[in-house]
Amino acid sequence: MTKMTRLTALLLTVLLVLSMIPAAVAEGPLAGGWTAANDPTVTQERSDLFDKALDGMVGVDYTPVAYLGSQVVAGTNHCFLCLSRVVIPDAIPKYVLVFIYEDLQGSAKIMNIADFDFGSFCTYGAEE
């Protein structure tokens, strides 16, 4: 399977999972519920938020690939699909989900970084 096919399958899987989480889409975001992004493009505004949250972080480079969605709380939680690479020679990149909290004053911080295991979504050809 090509890298682009895997990335597309990964993105669609994540969007499917986020879409299963209840949200009042017609009336706007429901407090506490996740809303899948209508457009996964990492815009300049989203990139600035991402950079603000990761400011000062060293050891791993995170490149946002897609903006997956948001959750309204006392502020907003955001979820990005990212390519991560440990800053060492010949590091093997992997995909992760980066969750960022943005408070009502506009400050941002990382809440969680979750590994994304392709193998857990596809069992085709796996030995039984």
N, CA, C and O atoms as a GROMACS GRO file, in nm:
protein
  512
    1MET      N    1   0.085  -0.117   0.000
    1MET     CA    2   0.000   0.000   0.000
    1MET      C    3   0.091   0.124   0.000
    1MET      O    4   0.188   0.128   0.075
    2THR      N    5   0.060   0.223  -0.082
    2THR     CA    6   0.144   0.342  -0.090
    2THR      C    7   0.124   0.430   0.032
    2THR      O    8   0.024   0.417   0.104
    3LYS      N    9   0.220   0.519   0.055
    3LYS     CA   10   0.210   0.611   0.169
    3LYS      C   11   0.087   0.700   0.156
    3LYS      O   12   0.020   0.727   0.256
    4MET      N   13   0.057   0.748   0.035
    4MET     CA   14  -0.058   0.836   0.016
    4MET      C   15  -0.188   0.761   0.044
    4MET      O   16  -0.281   0.818   0.102
    5THR      N   17  -0.196   0.635   0.002
    5THR     CA   18  -0.315   0.554   0.029
    5THR      C   19  -0.332   0.533   0.179
    5THR      O   20  -0.443   0.541   0.231
    6ARG      N   21  -0.222   0.506   0.247
    6ARG     CA   22  -0.229   0.487   0.393
    6ARG      C   23  -0.271   0.616   0.462
    6ARG      O   24  -0.352   0.614   0.554
    7LEU      N   25  -0.214   0.729   0.418
    7LEU     CA   26  -0.249   0.857   0.478
    7LEU      C   27  -0.396   0.888   0.456
    7LEU      O   28  -0.465   0.934   0.547
    8THR      N   29  -0.445   0.862   0.335
    8THR     CA   30  -0.586   0.886   0.306
    8THR      C   31  -0.675   0.796   0.392
    8THR      O   32  -0.775   0.843   0.447
    9ALA      N   33  -0.639   0.669   0.405
    9ALA     CA   34  -0.716   0.578   0.489
    9ALA      C   35  -0.713   0.622   0.635
    9ALA      O   36  -0.815   0.615   0.704
   10LEU      N   37  -0.598   0.668   0.681
   10LEU     CA   38  -0.584   0.716   0.818
   10LEU      C   39  -0.672   0.838   0.841
   10LEU      O   40  -0.744   0.844   0.941
   11LEU      N   41  -0.666   0.934   0.750
   11LEU     CA   42  -0.745   1.055   0.764
   11LEU      C   43  -0.894   1.024   0.764
   11LEU      O   44  -0.968   1.077   0.846
   12LEU      N   45  -0.937   0.939   0.673
   12LEU     CA   46  -1.079   0.902   0.668
   12LEU      C   47  -1.123   0.828   0.794
   12LEU      O   48  -1.235   0.849   0.842
   13THR      N   49  -1.038   0.743   0.848
   13THR     CA   50  -1.070   0.671   0.971
   13THR      C   51  -1.086   0.767   1.088
   13THR      O   52  -1.182   0.756   1.164
   14VAL      N   53  -0.993   0.861   1.100
   14VAL     CA   54  -1.000   0.958   1.210
   14VAL      C   55  -1.125   1.044   1.196
   14VAL      O   56  -1.194   1.069   1.295
   15LEU      N   57  -1.154   1.090   1.074
   15LEU     CA   58  -1.273   1.171   1.054
   15LEU      C   59  -1.399   1.092   1.085
   15LEU      O   60  -1.494   1.146   1.141
   16LEU      N   61  -1.402   0.964   1.050
   16LEU     CA   62  -1.516   0.879   1.081
   16LEU      C   63  -1.534   0.867   1.231
   16LEU      O   64  -1.646   0.878   1.282
   17VAL      N   65  -1.425   0.845   1.303
   17VAL     CA   66  -1.432   0.833   1.449
   17VAL      C   67  -1.483   0.963   1.510
   17VAL      O   68  -1.571   0.961   1.596
   18LEU      N   69  -1.429   1.077   1.465
   18LEU     CA   70  -1.474   1.205   1.518
   18LEU      C   71  -1.621   1.232   1.485
   18LEU      O   72  -1.693   1.292   1.565
   19SER      N   73  -1.667   1.187   1.367
   19SER     CA   74  -1.805   1.212   1.328
   19SER      C   75  -1.904   1.130   1.410
   19SER      O   76  -2.022   1.164   1.416
   20MET      N   77  -1.857   1.024   1.473
   20MET     CA   78  -1.945   0.942   1.555
   20MET      C   79  -1.969   1.003   1.693
   20MET      O   80  -2.059   0.962   1.766
   21ILE      N   81  -1.887   1.102   1.728
   21ILE     CA   82  -1.902   1.168   1.857
   21ILE      C   83  -2.014   1.270   1.845
   21ILE      O   84  -2.011   1.352   1.753
   22PRO      N   85  -2.113   1.268   1.935
   22PRO     CA   86  -2.229   1.355   1.920
   22PRO      C   87  -2.191   1.503   1.918
   22PRO      O   88  -2.105   1.548   1.994
   23ALA      N   89  -2.257   1.578   1.830
   23ALA     CA   90  -2.242   1.724   1.824
   23ALA      C   91  -2.366   1.782   1.759
   23ALA      O   92  -2.426   1.720   1.670
   24ALA      N   93  -2.404   1.898   1.802
   24ALA     CA   94  -2.521   1.964   1.744
   24ALA      C   95  -2.474   2.049   1.626
   24ALA      O   96  -2.458   2.170   1.640
   25VAL      N   97  -2.452   1.986   1.513
   25VAL     CA   98  -2.396   2.053   1.397
   25VAL      C   99  -2.489   2.162   1.346
   25VAL      O  100  -2.443   2.271   1.311
   26ALA      N  101  -2.618   2.136   1.340
   26ALA     CA  102  -2.712   2.233   1.285
   26ALA      C  103  -2.722   2.359   1.370
   26ALA      O  104  -2.744   2.468   1.317
   27GLU      N  105  -2.705   2.346   1.500
   27GLU     CA  106  -2.718   2.459   1.591
   27GLU      C  107  -2.583   2.512   1.636
   27GLU      O  108  -2.579   2.598   1.724
   28GLY      N  109  -2.476   2.464   1.582
   28GLY     CA  110  -2.343   2.504   1.626
   28GLY      C  111  -2.288   2.396   1.717
   28GLY      O  112  -2.357   2.300   1.750
   29PRO      N  113  -2.163   2.412   1.758
   29PRO     CA  114  -2.099   2.310   1.841
   29PRO      C  115  -2.168   2.293   1.975
   29PRO      O  116  -2.209   2.391   2.038
   30LEU      N  117  -2.182   2.171   2.018
   30LEU     CA  118  -2.237   2.137   2.148
   30LEU      C  119  -2.124   2.136   2.249
   30LEU      O  120  -2.021   2.072   2.226
   31ALA      N  121  -2.140   2.206   2.360
   31ALA     CA  122  -2.036   2.209   2.462
   31ALA      C  123  -2.006   2.066   2.504
   31ALA      O  124  -2.095   1.991   2.544
   32GLY      N  125  -1.878   2.028   2.496
   32GLY     CA  126  -1.835   1.896   2.535
   32GLY      C  127  -1.832   1.796   2.422
   32GLY      O  128  -1.766   1.692   2.434
   33GLY      N  129  -1.900   1.822   2.312
   33GLY     CA  130  -1.902   1.730   2.198
   33GLY      C  131  -1.800   1.771   2.092
   33GLY      O  132  -1.778   1.890   2.070
   34TRP      N  133  -1.739   1.673   2.027
   34TRP     CA  134  -1.643   1.700   1.920
   34TRP      C  135  -1.717   1.724   1.790
   34TRP      O  136  -1.817   1.658   1.761
   35THR      N  137  -1.669   1.820   1.713
   35THR     CA  138  -1.722   1.849   1.580
   35THR      C  139  -1.611   1.829   1.479
   35THR      O  140  -1.505   1.892   1.488
   36ALA      N  141  -1.634   1.740   1.382
   36ALA     CA  142  -1.535   1.717   1.277
   36ALA      C  143  -1.522   1.843   1.191
   36ALA      O  144  -1.621   1.911   1.164
   37ALA      N  145  -1.401   1.873   1.150
   37ALA     CA  146  -1.376   1.990   1.066
   37ALA      C  147  -1.442   1.972   0.930
   37ALA      O  148  -1.433   1.864   0.870
   38ASN      N  149  -1.508   2.075   0.881
   38ASN     CA  150  -1.564   2.071   0.745
   38ASN      C  151  -1.453   2.070   0.642
   38ASN      O  152  -1.468   2.012   0.535
   39ASP      N  153  -1.342   2.134   0.675
   39ASP     CA  154  -1.226   2.142   0.586
   39ASP      C  155  -1.102   2.111   0.668
   39ASP      O  156  -1.070   2.186   0.760
   40PRO      N  157  -1.030   2.003   0.637
   40PRO     CA  158  -0.914   1.965   0.718
   40PRO      C  159  -0.786   2.045   0.688
   40PRO      O  160  -0.680   2.014   0.742
   41THR      N  161  -0.796   2.145   0.602
   41THR     CA  162  -0.678   2.224   0.566
   41THR      C  163  -0.620   2.292   0.690
   41THR      O  164  -0.692   2.348   0.772
   42VAL      N  165  -0.488   2.285   0.702
   42VAL     CA  166  -0.419   2.355   0.810
   42VAL      C  167  -0.396   2.498   0.761
   42VAL      O  168  -0.294   2.528   0.698
   43THR      N  169  -0.491   2.585   0.792
   43THR     CA  170  -0.485   2.725   0.751
   43THR      C  171  -0.376   2.798   0.830
   43THR      O  172  -0.318   2.743   0.923
   44GLN      N  173  -0.348   2.920   0.792
   44GLN     CA  174  -0.248   3.000   0.864
   44GLN      C  175  -0.290   3.020   1.009
   44GLN      O  176  -0.206   3.013   1.099
   45GLU      N  177  -0.418   3.045   1.032
   45GLU     CA  178  -0.469   3.064   1.168
   45GLU      C  179  -0.449   2.936   1.252
   45GLU      O  180  -0.407   2.944   1.367
   46ARG      N  181  -0.478   2.822   1.193
   46ARG     CA  182  -0.461   2.694   1.264
   46ARG      C  183  -0.312   2.665   1.285
   46ARG      O  184  -0.273   2.614   1.390
   47SER      N  185  -0.231   2.697   1.186
   47SER     CA  186  -0.087   2.677   1.199
   47SER      C  187  -0.029   2.765   1.310
   47SER      O  188   0.056   2.720   1.387
   48ASP      N  189  -0.075   2.889   1.320
   48ASP     CA  190  -0.030   2.979   1.426
   48ASP      C  191  -0.068   2.925   1.564
   48ASP      O  192   0.013   2.930   1.658
   49LEU      N  193  -0.190   2.872   1.577
   49LEU     CA  194  -0.235   2.811   1.702
   49LEU      C  195  -0.146   2.693   1.737
   49LEU      O  196  -0.102   2.679   1.851
   50PHE      N  197  -0.120   2.608   1.639
   50PHE     CA  198  -0.036   2.490   1.658
   50PHE      C  199   0.104   2.532   1.705
   50PHE      O  200   0.158   2.476   1.801
   51ASP      N  201   0.163   2.629   1.635
   51ASP     CA  202   0.297   2.677   1.671
   51ASP      C  203   0.302   2.736   1.811
   51ASP      O  204   0.398   2.716   1.885
   52LYS      N  205   0.196   2.809   1.848
   52LYS     CA  206   0.189   2.869   1.982
   52LYS      C  207   0.189   2.761   2.090
   52LYS      O  208   0.256   2.774   2.192
   53ALA      N  209   0.112   2.655   2.067
   53ALA     CA  210   0.102   2.547   2.166
   53ALA      C  211   0.233   2.470   2.179
   53ALA      O  212   0.267   2.425   2.288
   54LEU      N  213   0.306   2.456   2.069
   54LEU     CA  214   0.430   2.377   2.072
   54LEU      C  215   0.554   2.462   2.094
   54LEU      O  216   0.666   2.409   2.091
   55ASP      N  217   0.538   2.590   2.116
   55ASP     CA  218   0.651   2.680   2.137
   55ASP      C  219   0.739   2.630   2.251
   55ASP      O  220   0.691   2.605   2.362
   56GLY      N  221   0.867   2.616   2.224
   56GLY     CA  222   0.963   2.572   2.325
   56GLY      C  223   0.980   2.422   2.335
   56GLY      O  224   1.067   2.375   2.408
   57MET      N  225   0.899   2.346   2.263
   57MET     CA  226   0.911   2.200   2.268
   57MET      C  227   1.031   2.158   2.183
   57MET      O  228   1.048   2.203   2.070
   58VAL      N  229   1.115   2.072   2.239
   58VAL     CA  230   1.234   2.026   2.167
   58VAL      C  231   1.239   1.873   2.167
   58VAL      O  232   1.176   1.807   2.249
   59GLY      N  233   1.316   1.819   2.074
   59GLY     CA  234   1.337   1.675   2.071
   59GLY      C  235   1.257   1.602   1.965
   59GLY      O  236   1.301   1.498   1.915
   60VAL      N  237   1.141   1.655   1.930
   60VAL     CA  238   1.056   1.595   1.828
   60VAL      C  239   0.998   1.708   1.743
   60VAL      O  240   0.949   1.808   1.795
   61ASP      N  241   1.004   1.690   1.610
   61ASP     CA  242   0.940   1.784   1.519
   61ASP      C  243   0.801   1.732   1.486
   61ASP      O  244   0.785   1.615   1.450
   62TYR      N  245   0.701   1.818   1.497
   62TYR     CA  246   0.564   1.783   1.462
   62TYR      C  247   0.521   1.870   1.344
   62TYR      O  248   0.532   1.993   1.350
   63THR      N  249   0.473   1.806   1.238
   63THR     CA  250   0.424   1.878   1.122
   63THR      C  251   0.275   1.848   1.107
   63THR      O  252   0.238   1.734   1.080
   64PRO      N  253   0.189   1.950   1.124
   64PRO     CA  254   0.046   1.925   1.110
   64PRO      C  255   0.011   1.892   0.965
   64PRO      O  256   0.048   1.964   0.872
   65VAL      N  257  -0.060   1.781   0.946
   65VAL     CA  258  -0.100   1.734   0.814
   65VAL      C  259  -0.246   1.768   0.787
   65VAL      O  260  -0.284   1.802   0.675
   66ALA      N  261  -0.328   1.760   0.892
   66ALA     CA  262  -0.471   1.788   0.877
   66ALA      C  263  -0.529   1.834   1.010
   66ALA      O  264  -0.487   1.790   1.117
   67TYR      N  265  -0.626   1.924   1.001
   67TYR     CA  266  -0.702   1.967   1.117
   67TYR      C  267  -0.827   1.881   1.121
   67TYR      O  268  -0.907   1.883   1.027
   68LEU      N  269  -0.845   1.804   1.229
   68LEU     CA  270  -0.953   1.706   1.233
   68LEU      C  271  -1.081   1.756   1.297
   68LEU      O  272  -1.190   1.716   1.255
   69GLY      N  273  -1.071   1.843   1.397
   69GLY     CA  274  -1.193   1.890   1.459
   69GLY      C  275  -1.168   1.966   1.586
   69GLY      O  276  -1.055   1.989   1.628
   70SER      N  277  -1.279   2.006   1.648
   70SER     CA  278  -1.271   2.086   1.771
   70SER      C  279  -1.380   2.042   1.869
   70SER      O  280  -1.477   1.975   1.834
   71GLN      N  281  -1.359   2.083   1.994
   71GLN     CA  282  -1.452   2.054   2.102
   71GLN      C  283  -1.464   2.180   2.186
   71GLN      O  284  -1.364   2.232   2.237
   72VAL      N  285  -1.587   2.230   2.201
   72VAL     CA  286  -1.610   2.349   2.282
   72VAL      C  287  -1.616   2.309   2.428
   72VAL      O  288  -1.696   2.225   2.469
   73VAL      N  289  -1.529   2.371   2.507
   73VAL     CA  290  -1.526   2.352   2.653
   73VAL      C  291  -1.517   2.493   2.710
   73VAL      O  292  -1.572   2.585   2.649
   74ALA      N  293  -1.453   2.514   2.822
   74ALA     CA  294  -1.426   2.650   2.870
   74ALA      C  295  -1.305   2.698   2.789
   74ALA      O  296  -1.195   2.712   2.842
   75GLY      N  297  -1.328   2.721   2.662
   75GLY     CA  298  -1.225   2.744   2.562
   75GLY      C  299  -1.254   2.644   2.451
   75GLY      O  300  -1.369   2.606   2.431
   76THR      N  301  -1.150   2.601   2.380
   76THR     CA  302  -1.169   2.505   2.271
   76THR      C  303  -1.055   2.406   2.268
   76THR      O  304  -0.938   2.443   2.277
   77ASN      N  305  -1.090   2.278   2.254
   77ASN     CA  306  -0.990   2.174   2.227
   77ASN      C  307  -0.984   2.156   2.076
   77ASN      O  308  -1.086   2.162   2.007
   78HIS      N  309  -0.863   2.134   2.025
   78HIS     CA  310  -0.842   2.114   1.882
   78HIS      C  311  -0.766   1.984   1.863
   78HIS      O  312  -0.686   1.944   1.948
   79CYS      N  313  -0.792   1.916   1.750
   79CYS     CA  314  -0.722   1.792   1.720
   79CYS      C  315  -0.658   1.803   1.581
   79CYS      O  316  -0.724   1.833   1.483
   80PHE      N  317  -0.526   1.777   1.576
   80PHE     CA  318  -0.449   1.779   1.452
   80PHE      C  319  -0.391   1.640   1.427
   80PHE      O  320  -0.344   1.575   1.520
   81LEU      N  321  -0.394   1.596   1.302
   81LEU     CA  322  -0.318   1.480   1.260
   81LEU      C  323  -0.181   1.533   1.219
   81LEU      O  324  -0.171   1.624   1.137
   82CYS      N  325  -0.075   1.475   1.277
   82CYS     CA  326   0.060   1.527   1.253
   82CYS      C  327   0.157   1.416   1.216
   82CYS      O  328   0.140   1.300   1.255
   83LEU      N  329   0.258   1.454   1.141
   83LEU     CA  330   0.372   1.368   1.116
   83LEU      C  331   0.476   1.406   1.220
   83LEU      O  332   0.514   1.523   1.229
   84SER      N  333   0.523   1.310   1.298
   84SER     CA  334   0.624   1.339   1.401
   84SER      C  335   0.753   1.268   1.366
   84SER      O  336   0.755   1.159   1.310
   85ARG      N  337   0.862   1.335   1.402
   85ARG     CA  338   0.994   1.279   1.375
   85ARG      C  339   1.087   1.321   1.490
   85ARG      O  340   1.107   1.440   1.514
   86VAL      N  341   1.143   1.222   1.558
   86VAL     CA  342   1.240   1.249   1.664
   86VAL      C  343   1.362   1.313   1.598
   86VAL      O  344   1.403   1.272   1.489
   87VAL      N  345   1.419   1.412   1.664
   87VAL     CA  346   1.530   1.487   1.605
   87VAL      C  347   1.662   1.413   1.630
   87VAL      O  348   1.744   1.454   1.712
   88ILE      N  349   1.678   1.303   1.556
   88ILE     CA  350   1.803   1.226   1.556
   88ILE      C  351   1.826   1.178   1.412
   88ILE      O  352   1.731   1.169   1.335
   89PRO      N  353   1.949   1.147   1.377
   89PRO     CA  354   1.974   1.098   1.241
   89PRO      C  355   1.895   0.970   1.212
   89PRO      O  356   1.885   0.882   1.297
   90ASP      N  357   1.841   0.962   1.092
   90ASP     CA  358   1.769   0.844   1.042
   90ASP      C  359   1.644   0.809   1.123
   90ASP      O  360   1.603   0.693   1.127
   91ALA      N  361   1.585   0.908   1.187
   91ALA     CA  362   1.463   0.882   1.265
   91ALA      C  363   1.350   0.839   1.171
   91ALA      O  364   1.337   0.890   1.060
   92ILE      N  365   1.270   0.746   1.218
   92ILE     CA  366   1.157   0.698   1.140
   92ILE      C  367   1.035   0.783   1.177
   92ILE      O  368   0.997   0.788   1.294
   93PRO      N  369   0.974   0.849   1.078
   93PRO     CA  370   0.857   0.931   1.109
   93PRO      C  371   0.735   0.844   1.141
   93PRO      O  372   0.727   0.729   1.098
   94LYS      N  373   0.643   0.901   1.216
   94LYS     CA  374   0.517   0.831   1.245
   94LYS      C  375   0.407   0.936   1.257
   94LYS      O  376   0.434   1.054   1.274
   95TYR      N  377   0.283   0.890   1.246
   95TYR     CA  378   0.169   0.980   1.260
   95TYR      C  379   0.119   0.977   1.404
   95TYR      O  380   0.116   0.873   1.470
   96VAL      N  381   0.079   1.095   1.451
   96VAL     CA  382   0.025   1.110   1.586
   96VAL      C  383  -0.094   1.206   1.580
   96VAL      O  384  -0.109   1.283   1.486
   97LEU      N  385  -0.177   1.200   1.682
   97LEU     CA  386  -0.283   1.298   1.702
   97LEU      C  387  -0.236   1.393   1.810
   97LEU      O  388  -0.200   1.350   1.920
   98VAL      N  389  -0.237   1.522   1.781
   98VAL     CA  390  -0.197   1.623   1.878
   98VAL      C  391  -0.323   1.699   1.920
   98VAL      O  392  -0.392   1.759   1.837
   99PHE      N  393  -0.352   1.695   2.050
   99PHE     CA  394  -0.467   1.764   2.107
   99PHE      C  395  -0.419   1.891   2.176
   99PHE      O  396  -0.331   1.886   2.262
  100ILE      N  397  -0.477   2.003   2.139
  100ILE     CA  398  -0.437   2.134   2.190
  100ILE      C  399  -0.557   2.199   2.256
  100ILE      O  400  -0.668   2.194   2.204
  101TYR      N  401  -0.533   2.260   2.371
  101TYR     CA  402  -0.636   2.338   2.439
  101TYR      C  403  -0.607   2.485   2.418
  101TYR      O  404  -0.496   2.531   2.443
  102GLU      N  405  -0.707   2.560   2.371
  102GLU     CA  406  -0.698   2.706   2.355
  102GLU      C  407  -0.796   2.769   2.453
  102GLU      O  408  -0.916   2.747   2.444
  103ASP      N  409  -0.742   2.849   2.547
  103ASP     CA  410  -0.831   2.910   2.646
  103ASP      C  411  -0.901   3.032   2.588
  103ASP      O  412  -0.874   3.072   2.474
  104LEU      N  413  -0.990   3.092   2.665
  104LEU     CA  414  -1.070   3.204   2.618
  104LEU      C  415  -0.988   3.329   2.594
  104LEU      O  416  -1.034   3.421   2.525
  105GLN      N  417  -0.866   3.335   2.648
  105GLN     CA  418  -0.778   3.449   2.626
  105GLN      C  419  -0.686   3.427   2.505
  105GLN      O  420  -0.609   3.516   2.469
  106GLY      N  421  -0.692   3.310   2.443
  106GLY     CA  422  -0.612   3.282   2.324
  106GLY      C  423  -0.482   3.209   2.351
  106GLY      O  424  -0.408   3.180   2.257
  107SER      N  425  -0.452   3.179   2.478
  107SER     CA  426  -0.333   3.100   2.509
  107SER      C  427  -0.358   2.956   2.466
  107SER      O  428  -0.473   2.910   2.464
  108ALA      N  429  -0.251   2.885   2.430
  108ALA     CA  430  -0.268   2.747   2.383
  108ALA      C  431  -0.161   2.657   2.444
  108ALA      O  432  -0.047   2.700   2.465
  109LYS      N  433  -0.200   2.532   2.472
  109LYS     CA  434  -0.104   2.435   2.525
  109LYS      C  435  -0.142   2.295   2.479
  109LYS      O  436  -0.258   2.268   2.450
  110ILE      N  437  -0.044   2.208   2.475
  110ILE     CA  438  -0.066   2.069   2.437
  110ILE      C  439  -0.136   1.998   2.553
  110ILE      O  440  -0.095   2.009   2.668
  111MET      N  441  -0.242   1.926   2.519
  111MET     CA  442  -0.312   1.846   2.619
  111MET      C  443  -0.272   1.700   2.612
  111MET      O  444  -0.262   1.632   2.714
  112ASN      N  445  -0.248   1.650   2.488
  112ASN     CA  446  -0.214   1.510   2.471
  112ASN      C  447  -0.155   1.489   2.332
  112ASN      O  448  -0.192   1.557   2.236
  113ILE      N  449  -0.064   1.394   2.323
  113ILE     CA  450  -0.012   1.349   2.194
  113ILE      C  451  -0.029   1.198   2.193
  113ILE      O  452   0.031   1.126   2.273
  114ALA      N  453  -0.111   1.150   2.100
  114ALA     CA  454  -0.145   1.007   2.095
  114ALA      C  455  -0.087   0.944   1.970
  114ALA      O  456  -0.107   0.994   1.859
  115ASP      N  457  -0.016   0.833   1.987
  115ASP     CA  458   0.035   0.757   1.873
  115ASP      C  459  -0.081   0.706   1.790
  115ASP      O  460  -0.190   0.679   1.841
  116PHE      N  461  -0.057   0.695   1.661
  116PHE     CA  462  -0.158   0.646   1.569
  116PHE      C  463  -0.102   0.522   1.501
  116PHE      O  464  -0.011   0.533   1.418
  117ASP      N  465  -0.155   0.406   1.535
  117ASP     CA  466  -0.105   0.279   1.485
  117ASP      C  467  -0.189   0.232   1.367
  117ASP      O  468  -0.304   0.192   1.384
  118PHE      N  469  -0.130   0.237   1.246
  118PHE     CA  470  -0.201   0.191   1.126
  118PHE      C  471  -0.251   0.048   1.142
  118PHE      O  472  -0.362   0.016   1.100
  119GLY      N  473  -0.170  -0.036   1.201
  119GLY     CA  474  -0.202  -0.178   1.213
  119GLY      C  475  -0.329  -0.206   1.291
  119GLY      O  476  -0.392  -0.309   1.270
  120SER      N  477  -0.366  -0.117   1.379
  120SER     CA  478  -0.486  -0.141   1.459
  120SER      C  479  -0.614  -0.121   1.379
  120SER      O  480  -0.722  -0.159   1.424
  121PHE      N  481  -0.604  -0.060   1.259
  121PHE     CA  482  -0.722  -0.034   1.178
  121PHE      C  483  -0.740  -0.132   1.063
  121PHE      O  484  -0.850  -0.145   1.009
  122CYS      N  485  -0.634  -0.200   1.026
  122CYS     CA  486  -0.641  -0.290   0.912
  122CYS      C  487  -0.592  -0.428   0.952
  122CYS      O  488  -0.478  -0.445   0.994
  123THR      N  489  -0.679  -0.526   0.939
  123THR     CA  490  -0.640  -0.662   0.973
  123THR      C  491  -0.638  -0.750   0.850
  123THR      O  492  -0.625  -0.872   0.861
  124TYR      N  493  -0.652  -0.689   0.732
  124TYR     CA  494  -0.651  -0.766   0.608
  124TYR      C  495  -0.518  -0.839   0.595
  124TYR      O  496  -0.412  -0.777   0.603
  125GLY      N  497  -0.524  -0.966   0.574
  125GLY     CA  498  -0.403  -1.046   0.555
  125GLY      C  499  -0.338  -1.088   0.686
  125GLY      O  500  -0.236  -1.157   0.684
  126ALA      N  501  -0.395  -1.049   0.799
  126ALA     CA  502  -0.337  -1.087   0.928
  126ALA      C  503  -0.363  -1.235   0.954
  126ALA      O  504  -0.467  -1.290   0.917
  127GLU      N  505  -0.267  -1.297   1.018
  127GLU     CA  506  -0.283  -1.438   1.054
  127GLU      C  507  -0.389  -1.450   1.162
  127GLU      O  508  -0.396  -1.367   1.253
  128GLU      N  509  -0.469  -1.553   1.154
  128GLU     CA  510  -0.572  -1.573   1.256
  128GLU      C  511  -0.525  -1.672   1.360
  128GLU      O  512  -0.597  -1.702   1.454
   0.00000   0.00000   0.00000
